[in-house]
Amino acid sequence: MRNKIPIVLFLLLCSAFNYAQTTFSGTVKDKTSGEALAYVNIGIVNKNVGTVTDANGKFALAIDSSFDGETIRISMVGYKALVFPAADFKKKITTDPVLFLERSTSNLKEVVIKKKKMTTGILGNMPARKTESAGFVNNVLGNEIGVPIKLKKKPTYLKSFHAMIDFNRYRELKFRLNFYDLKDGLPNNSLLSENIIVTSTLKKGQLDVDLTPYNIWAEGDFFVSIELIEGLGEGGLHFIADYKGTPVITRAASQGKWNADPADGLSFAFWVTAAY
């Protein structure tokens, strides 16, 4: 047993900065309808300082003046991203605390399917004998943790996602499920055209998510992650983990930098049922 793992994950999933900060609050809405947008990612690009809007589209983000020259990105699947220099973002929110996102036409790559009989199989890290128990140990919105998954054939249709929960101490678990293609071994562009929000009261055992409503196709190796989108409290969710599958990749906050070596090769029991 490698007892350092919870400490390592804690360090990786915490913000890397501890400066005196000013908190900027606002609301994100749909530009056309004026409807508040829940679970929008807002953060400083590659700096692990970020958050997620709540169910009413509201957010609060603490920004130190040392980040004024950095870039803030506001984004969500299905919408065009907004990008500001951090100093301009602070001025904008101070004078008018409402941000509007415009819907985007899908820019997902078209998948050409030839008529053939498809085989259903399992891809990813199937659960083995438990050697570790690990997961989110802080409450920073926008934390993501996941694993790369290798294809057997392409294109591949993703039918369902599975994870093995070791324990869930929350009354109700709520997270966003994300799928990305890979570039240089790291998550890159989303494979989704809409959010996948998962809620569950499962305390222990296999969590299953039906993906068929989302029509997800992969044409190369991809990455699947879970993302914290609501403040659930700390240390209440762990997954079964070992050192045999593809290693975990994390990022500490919305728009943050991906970390490809967070836990000395630790792998989570995340896998998909797929047709190829």
LUMVEX-143133 format. One line per field, with one value per residue: residue in three letters; x, y, z of N, C-alpha, C in turn. Coordinates in steps of 0.2 Angstrom, whole numbers. Each point is the difference from the previous one (the first is absolute). Last residue first. Layout:
LUMVEX-143133
rest c(Ala  ...)
npx c(X  ...)
npy c(Y  ...)
npz c(Z  ...)
capx c(X  ...)
capy c(Y  ...)
capz c(Z  ...)
cpx c(X  ...)
cpy c(Y  ...)
cpz c(Z  ...)
//
This chain:
LUMVEX-143133
rest c(Tyr  Ala  Ala  Thr  Val  Trp  Phe  Ala  Phe  Ser  Leu  Gly  Asp  Ala  Pro  Asp  Ala  Asn  Trp  Lys  Gly  Gln  Ser  Ala  Ala  Arg  Thr  Ile  Val  Pro  Thr  Gly  Lys  Tyr  Asp  Ala  Ile  Phe  His  Leu  Gly  Gly  Glu  Gly  Leu  Gly  Glu  Ile  Leu  Glu  Ile  Ser  Val  Phe  Phe  Asp  Gly  Glu  Ala  Trp  Ile  Asn  Tyr  Pro  Thr  Leu  Asp  Val  Asp  Leu  Gln  Gly  Lys  Lys  Leu  Thr  Ser  Thr  Val  Ile  Ile  Asn  Glu  Ser  Leu  Leu  Ser  Asn  Asn  Pro  Leu  Gly  Asp  Lys  Leu  Asp  Tyr  Phe  Asn  Leu  Arg  Phe  Lys  Leu  Glu  Arg  Tyr  Arg  Asn  Phe  Asp  Ile  Met  Ala  His  Phe  Ser  Lys  Leu  Tyr  Thr  Pro  Lys  Lys  Lys  Leu  Lys  Ile  Pro  Val  Gly  Ile  Glu  Asn  Gly  Leu  Val  Asn  Asn  Val  Phe  Gly  Ala  Ser  Glu  Thr  Lys  Arg  Ala  Pro  Met  Asn  Gly  Leu  Ile  Gly  Thr  Thr  Met  Lys  Lys  Lys  Lys  Ile  Val  Val  Glu  Lys  Leu  Asn  Ser  Thr  Ser  Arg  Glu  Leu  Phe  Leu  Val  Pro  Asp  Thr  Thr  Ile  Lys  Lys  Lys  Phe  Asp  Ala  Ala  Pro  Phe  Val  Leu  Ala  Lys  Tyr  Gly  Val  Met  Ser  Ile  Arg  Ile  Thr  Glu  Gly  Asp  Phe  Ser  Ser  Asp  Ile  Ala  Leu  Ala  Phe  Lys  Gly  Asn  Ala  Asp  Thr  Val  Thr  Gly  Val  Asn  Lys  Asn  Val  Ile  Gly  Ile  Asn  Val  Tyr  Ala  Leu  Ala  Glu  Gly  Ser  Thr  Lys  Asp  Lys  Val  Thr  Gly  Ser  Phe  Thr  Thr  Gln  Ala  Tyr  Asn  Phe  Ala  Ser  Cys  Leu  Leu  Leu  Phe  Leu  Val  Ile  Pro  Ile  Lys  Asn  Arg  Met)
npx c(-88  -12  -1  1  18  14  16  12  25  28  28  25  12  -12  -4  5  -8  -15  -11  -10  -21  -25  -16  10  17  8  11  4  9  7  -4  0  7  2  -23  -27  -28  -14  -13  -11  -3  16  -7  -21  -16  -4  -1  7  22  8  12  8  14  13  11  9  -9  -19  -27  -27  -27  -25  -18  -17  8  13  -3  11  7  15  6  8  -8  -15  -21  -17  0  1  12  2  11  -2  3  10  26  24  22  27  23  17  22  19  6  -22  -28  -29  -22  -23  -14  -20  -8  -14  -10  -13  -12  0  25  21  12  20  10  -5  3  -9  -8  -16  -10  -3  16  14  20  15  19  12  9  6  5  0  6  -7  -7  -10  -4  -11  -13  -7  8  4  16  11  -6  8  7  10  13  5  -18  -6  -10  -15  1  6  -1  -18  -16  -20  -16  -2  -11  -4  -4  0  10  4  11  0  7  7  -6  -9  -26  -12  -6  -8  4  2  4  2  -1  4  10  16  18  8  15  22  14  8  19  21  8  -2  -16  -20  -21  -14  -21  -18  -7  14  15  16  17  26  23  28  23  12  -5  5  8  -16  -19  -24  -24  -28  -28  -27  -26  -21  -16  7  26  26  27  29  29  28  21  12  -4  -18  -20  -28  -27  -23  -26  -22  -25  -14  -22  -16  -7  -1  18  23  6  13  14  10  16  23  27  20  27  25  27  14  9  0  -2  -23  -10  1  21  7  -12  5  18  -4  -10  15  18  3  2  1)
npy c(-7  10  1  6  7  9  4  -2  10  4  9  7  18  21  20  6  12  25  25  26  18  8  -6  -15  -16  -21  -26  -28  -27  -25  -25  -24  -13  6  7  5  9  21  21  23  17  20  26  16  9  19  0  -7  -19  -21  -24  -14  -13  -2  -13  -11  -2  5  0  8  3  7  2  -15  -22  -7  -9  -10  -13  -11  -18  -3  12  18  12  16  20  15  15  13  9  18  6  -5  -15  -8  18  7  -4  -17  -15  -11  9  5  -11  1  -1  1  0  4  11  -1  -7  -16  -2  -3  -3  -12  -22  -19  -15  -1  -2  5  4  7  -3  -1  8  -5  1  -2  -9  -18  -7  20  13  19  17  13  18  23  29  25  19  12  -7  -12  -22  -21  -20  -23  -29  -25  -26  -23  -21  -16  4  14  13  18  4  -7  -21  -9  -8  1  2  0  15  21  24  27  26  25  27  20  21  21  13  23  18  21  19  15  21  13  19  18  27  15  -13  -18  6  4  -19  -11  9  -6  -21  -6  -14  -15  -20  -20  -14  -22  -23  -10  16  22  23  11  18  7  16  18  7  -12  7  10  -17  -13  -17  -4  -9  -2  -9  -10  -17  -21  4  5  -2  4  7  0  -12  4  -1  16  10  0  -11  -16  -8  -8  10  22  18  14  14  -3  1  -3  -14  1  3  15  10  10  1  5  3  -5  -7  -22  -24  -22  -20  -16  -25  -23  -12  -6  -18  -22  -11  -11  -22  -18  -12  -22  -25  -28)
npz c(-160  25  30  29  20  24  24  24  6  6  5  -1  11  3  -15  -25  -19  0  -11  4  1  -1  19  19  7  -16  -10  -7  3  -9  -10  9  20  25  17  12  6  11  16  14  18  6  2  -10  -17  -21  -27  -21  -7  -16  -15  -23  -23  -26  -24  -27  -24  -12  12  8  11  6  18  12  8  20  28  24  26  22  21  27  24  6  -15  -10  -22  -25  -22  -26  -24  -23  -26  -21  0  2  5  1  11  18  1  -12  -21  -8  -1  5  16  19  26  21  25  25  27  22  25  23  8  2  -14  -9  -15  -28  -27  -27  -28  -25  -27  -25  -22  -25  -21  -26  -3  21  20  20  24  21  24  23  23  15  8  11  5  22  25  23  9  -3  -20  -7  6  10  -6  -6  -10  -21  -22  -21  -24  -19  -28  -19  -11  -18  -24  -28  -26  -28  -22  -19  3  8  8  14  6  18  15  7  2  5  19  19  19  25  19  26  22  18  -2  9  9  -14  -18  5  3  -19  -11  8  -7  -26  -16  -15  -5  -16  -11  1  4  19  15  13  4  8  3  2  8  12  22  22  22  16  11  4  4  -4  -2  -12  -12  -11  10  10  4  -10  1  1  5  -3  -7  -22  -26  -8  15  4  1  -10  3  9  -1  -8  -5  -16  -19  -25  -17  7  22  23  26  22  23  17  12  20  8  14  9  -2  -7  -20  -13  2  3  -5  2  22  9  -7  10  21  0  -5  13  10  -10  2)
capx c(5  -1  0  -2  -6  0  -4  -4  -7  -5  -6  -3  5  0  -2  4  0  6  -1  5  6  5  -2  -5  -2  1  -5  2  -5  1  3  -3  0  5  6  6  5  0  6  0  -6  2  7  3  -3  4  -3  -4  -4  1  -6  2  -6  0  -3  1  7  4  7  5  7  3  5  -3  -3  2  -2  -3  -1  -4  1  -2  6  5  3  1  0  -2  -2  0  -3  2  -4  -4  -7  -4  -6  -7  0  -7  -4  -1  6  5  7  5  4  4  3  4  -1  6  -2  6  -1  -7  -5  -3  -3  -5  2  0  -1  5  0  6  -1  -7  0  -6  -3  -3  -4  -1  2  -5  3  -3  0  5  -2  4  -1  4  4  -5  1  -6  -1  0  0  -5  2  -7  0  6  1  0  3  3  -4  2  2  6  2  5  0  1  4  -2  4  -4  -1  -1  -3  3  -5  2  3  6  5  -2  4  0  -3  3  -4  4  -3  1  -6  -5  -1  -4  -6  -3  -2  -5  -6  -1  -3  6  2  7  2  4  6  1  -5  -1  -4  -1  -6  -4  -5  -6  -2  2  -3  -2  6  3  5  5  5  7  5  6  4  5  -3  -6  -5  -6  -6  -6  -6  -4  -4  3  6  2  6  7  3  7  4  6  3  3  6  0  1  -6  -6  -1  -1  -7  1  -5  -4  -6  -4  -5  -7  -4  -6  1  -3  1  7  2  -1  -6  -1  4  -2  -6  2  4  -5  -5  1  -4  4  -4)
capy c(2  -4  3  -5  1  -3  4  -4  -1  0  -2  -5  -5  -4  2  -5  -7  -3  -7  -4  -1  3  2  5  2  7  4  7  5  4  6  3  -4  2  -4  2  -6  -6  -4  -5  -4  -7  -3  -2  -6  -1  3  6  3  7  3  2  1  1  6  0  -1  -3  2  -4  1  -2  5  7  0  5  -1  6  0  6  2  -5  -4  1  -6  -1  -7  0  -6  1  -6  -2  3  6  1  -4  -4  3  5  2  4  -3  -1  3  1  -3  4  -4  3  -5  0  2  4  2  -1  -2  5  2  6  2  -3  4  -4  1  -4  1  1  -2  -1  3  -3  3  6  2  -6  -3  -1  -6  -1  -4  -6  -6  -6  -6  -1  -1  5  2  6  1  7  4  7  3  7  2  7  0  -6  -1  -4  -3  4  3  4  -2  3  -4  3  -3  -6  -5  -4  -7  -4  -7  -5  -3  -6  0  -6  -6  -1  -7  -1  -5  -4  -2  -5  -7  -4  5  5  -2  -2  6  3  -4  2  7  0  1  7  0  7  3  3  8  2  -4  -5  -5  -2  -3  -3  0  -6  -1  5  -3  -3  4  4  1  4  -3  5  -3  4  4  7  -2  -5  3  -2  -3  0  5  -3  2  -4  -5  3  0  7  0  3  -4  -4  -6  -2  -5  4  -1  1  6  -2  -2  -1  -5  1  -4  3  -5  3  0  4  7  2  7  0  6  7  2  1  5  6  2  3  7  6  2  7  4  6  6)
capz c(-5  -6  -7  -4  -4  -6  -4  -3  2  -5  2  -4  -1  6  7  4  -3  3  1  -4  3  -4  -7  -1  6  1  4  -1  1  5  -2  -5  -6  -4  0  -4  0  -5  -3  -6  1  2  -1  7  4  6  6  -2  6  2  4  6  3  7  3  8  3  -6  1  -4  1  -7  -1  -2  -7  -4  -7  -3  -7  -2  -7  -6  -1  6  1  8  3  7  3  7  3  7  5  -2  1  -5  3  -2  -5  -3  5  6  3  -4  3  -4  -5  -5  -6  -3  -7  -4  -6  -4  -7  0  -1  6  -1  5  6  6  6  5  6  4  7  3  7  3  6  6  -1  -7  -3  -4  -6  -2  -7  -3  -5  1  -5  0  -6  -5  -5  -2  1  8  2  -3  -1  0  3  3  3  7  1  7  4  6  6  -1  6  5  6  6  5  6  2  2  -5  2  -6  0  -2  -6  0  -4  2  -4  -6  -3  -6  -5  -4  -6  -4  2  -3  -3  5  5  -3  -1  7  3  -3  2  7  5  2  2  1  6  -2  0  -4  -6  1  -5  3  -5  3  -4  -2  -7  -4  -5  -3  -5  2  -5  3  -2  4  1  4  -4  -2  -4  3  3  -4  4  -4  4  5  7  2  -5  -3  3  0  2  -5  -1  6  -2  3  5  6  4  -3  -3  -7  -3  -7  -2  -5  -1  -5  -3  0  -6  2  1  7  2  1  -4  3  -1  -7  -2  3  -3  -7  0  2  -5  -2  4  -1  0)
cpx c(0  5  -1  -1  -2  -6  0  -5  -4  -7  -6  -7  -3  4  1  -2  4  0  7  -1  5  7  5  -2  -6  -4  1  -5  4  -5  0  3  -3  1  6  5  6  5  -2  6  -1  -6  0  7  3  -3  4  -4  -3  -5  2  -7  1  -6  0  -4  0  7  4  7  4  7  4  5  -4  -3  2  -2  -4  0  -5  1  -2  7  6  3  0  -1  -1  -3  1  -2  3  -5  -4  -7  -3  -6  -7  1  -7  -5  -1  7  5  7  4  4  4  2  5  -1  7  -2  7  -1  -7  -5  -3  -2  -4  2  1  -1  5  -1  7  -1  -7  0  -5  -3  -4  -4  -1  3  -5  3  -3  0  6  -2  5  -2  5  4  -4  0  -7  0  1  1  -5  2  -7  0  7  2  0  3  2  -5  2  1  6  2  5  0  0  4  -3  4  -5  -1  0  -4  3  -5  1  3  6  5  -3  4  0  -4  3  -5  4  -4  1  -6  -6  -2  -5  -7  -4  -2  -6  -7  -1  -3  7  1  7  1  4  7  -1  -7  -2  -5  -3  -7  -5  -6  -7  -2  2  -3  -2  6  3  5  7  5  7  4  7  5  4  -4  -6  -5  -6  -5  -6  -7  -3  -4  3  7  4  5  7  3  7  4  7  3  3  7  0  0  -6  -7  -1  1  -7  1  -5  -5  -6  -4  -5  -7  -4  -6  1  -3  2  8  3  -2  -7  -1  5  -2  -6  2  3  -5  -5  0  -4  4)
cpy c(-5  2  -5  4  -6  1  -4  4  -5  -2  0  -3  -6  -7  -4  2  -5  -8  -3  -8  -4  -1  4  1  4  3  7  4  7  6  5  6  3  -4  3  -6  2  -5  -5  -3  -5  -5  -7  -4  -1  -5  -1  3  6  3  7  2  3  1  0  6  -1  0  -3  2  -5  2  -1  5  6  1  6  -1  6  -1  6  3  -5  -4  1  -7  0  -7  1  -6  1  -7  -3  3  6  0  -4  -5  3  7  1  3  -3  -1  3  1  -4  5  -5  3  -5  1  2  3  2  -1  -3  6  2  7  2  -4  4  -4  2  -4  1  2  -1  -1  4  -4  0  7  0  -7  -4  -2  -7  0  -3  -6  -5  -5  -5  0  -1  6  2  7  1  7  4  8  3  7  0  7  -1  -7  -1  -3  -4  4  3  5  -2  4  -5  2  -2  -6  -6  -5  -8  -3  -7  -5  -3  -7  0  -5  -6  -1  -8  -1  -4  -4  -2  -6  -7  -3  5  5  -2  -1  7  3  -4  2  7  1  -1  8  0  7  3  2  8  3  -4  -5  -5  -3  -3  -4  0  -7  -1  4  -4  -2  5  5  0  5  -3  6  -3  5  4  7  -1  -5  4  -2  -2  0  5  -3  2  -3  -6  3  -1  7  0  2  -3  -3  -6  -1  -5  4  0  1  7  -1  -2  -1  -5  2  -5  4  -5  4  1  3  8  1  7  1  5  7  3  2  6  7  3  3  6  5  2  8  5  6)
cpz c(-5  -6  -6  -7  -4  -4  -7  -4  -4  3  -5  3  -3  -2  5  7  5  -1  3  2  -5  2  -3  -7  0  6  -2  3  -3  0  5  -3  -6  -7  -4  1  -5  1  -4  -2  -6  0  2  -2  7  4  6  5  -3  6  3  4  7  3  8  3  7  2  -6  1  -4  0  -7  -2  -1  -7  -5  -8  -2  -8  -2  -7  -6  -2  5  1  7  2  8  3  8  2  7  5  -3  1  -6  2  -1  -4  -3  5  7  4  -5  3  -4  -5  -4  -7  -3  -7  -4  -6  -4  -8  0  -1  6  -2  6  6  6  6  5  7  4  7  3  8  3  5  -7  -1  -8  -3  -4  -8  -2  -7  -3  -5  2  -5  0  -7  -6  -5  -3  1  7  2  -4  0  0  3  3  3  8  1  7  4  6  6  -2  5  5  6  6  5  7  2  2  -6  2  -6  -1  -2  -6  1  -4  2  -4  -6  -3  -5  -5  -4  -6  -4  1  -2  -3  6  6  -3  -1  6  3  -3  2  7  3  2  3  0  6  -2  0  -3  -7  2  -6  4  -5  4  -4  -2  -8  -6  -7  -4  -5  4  -4  3  -1  5  1  3  -5  -2  -4  3  2  -6  4  -4  5  6  7  3  -4  -4  3  0  4  -6  -3  6  -2  3  6  7  5  -3  -3  -7  -3  -8  -2  -5  -2  -4  -3  1  -6  3  1  6  3  2  -5  4  -2  -7  -2  3  -3  -6  1  2  -5  -3  3  0)
//
